[in-house]
Amino acid sequence: MKKKVMSLILTSALAVSLTACGGGGQESTSTTAAPAETTKAAAENNSDEAKEPAGGEGGSLVYWSMWEATEPQGQAIQAAVDQFTKDTGITVDLQFKGRTGIREGLQPALDAGTNIDMFDEDIDRVNTTWGQYLMDLEDLAKSANYEATANAGLIAACRDVGGGTLKSIPYQPNVFAFFYNQAIFDEVGLTSVPTTWAELDAACAKIKEAGYTPITCDDAYITCMFGYHMSRLVGEPKTEEIVKGGQWDDPSVLATAEAYADFASKGYFSETIASNVWPAGQNQELAMGTAAMYLNGSWLPNEVKDMAGDDFVWGCFSYPALDGGTDGVDAANYGAQVLAINKDSQNAENAFKLICYITQGEFDKMLSEMSIGIPADSNNTEWPELIACVKPVMDSMAIRYPWAAGAEANADMTPIIKENFLKLCGGSIDAQGFVDALKKAGN
């Protein structure tokens, strides 16, 4: 059954069309921002109770974060924590663990009974890998009227991955889609984004004829291309079933391989795609203006902004629909980092107040601006100019895929799929060779 969630409601719906964003004076598609006083007032209203220390004595919290203290996200969170402590008298032991530190250290620490009140990480990892440690936040959210300004689609996604209950609060939303160089599209006369595979084929042909590489990718993201195509054909639940069960004789596997073998034969992929190690594709090809498109996340423009330069204008479109397929362009891997409270915490109310500080009002806006990310608070309607092109895509989402759209559902097969899909796109094996390699590895 498809994982249906509510359509994202950030502002009024925008028609899906060719949308560009970027620097160099390009006009953004984002709506007008609320005045600074309004956003600050929203933050204050959302944490009125937090500003009165419990019993006038303050308290303390322990918070493990996935970020480094030097990262923009870490700096914004630190600012929110500092203001929280100033307003409430509640001290916070904020420990920046980094990705490796929290992924390797959180579960053993929780199992050992370490005092950790709250933590953050990716929506799927928090709710799935660490789901047994999470507190139910429904009552706390209701008490704070949290959903009045929250992104409805992301809250629905959190409930979905939480087994129907709100166990985490989203911040720094993201979506995975095709990102492209608007200047190349303009040069070759592409006035609308591809919404079908045939339209993508036609766009690639024009781009190649003009002397550019239509599509680049690398070892970090190639499985996403396989997963998206499979999920467009048969839906993400079926894709997971195929990958987990080793059902490589399913016709959708060969059909996916044939579609990519066709593109490879037409020269649509980077000549170095088979050997590209991240971040080669995004840094050396897309940002340098030699490649036009790259299937990636909404964090991409920020990652390459210094290399791409101020004049680079970004565009974004959802992975195209396929003839006779199950899912359309309203399906994608979208989500957020999330904050969660340890079910054994003795400071849940104060922890939730801190969550409100981080994810609402001025500090949500600060986090968005500093990291060039999507705001989580629906009152923060102004998006960073660099990613304004993402907004119509994000607004259109209705079906949520997990990471790689099911392609990495079997950890044992992920490296096999990665290796052979790179070979397929590079032209060293054909479609049947790809299927045979998966079958051989699964035996």
Disulfide bonds with the S-S distance in Angstrom:
none
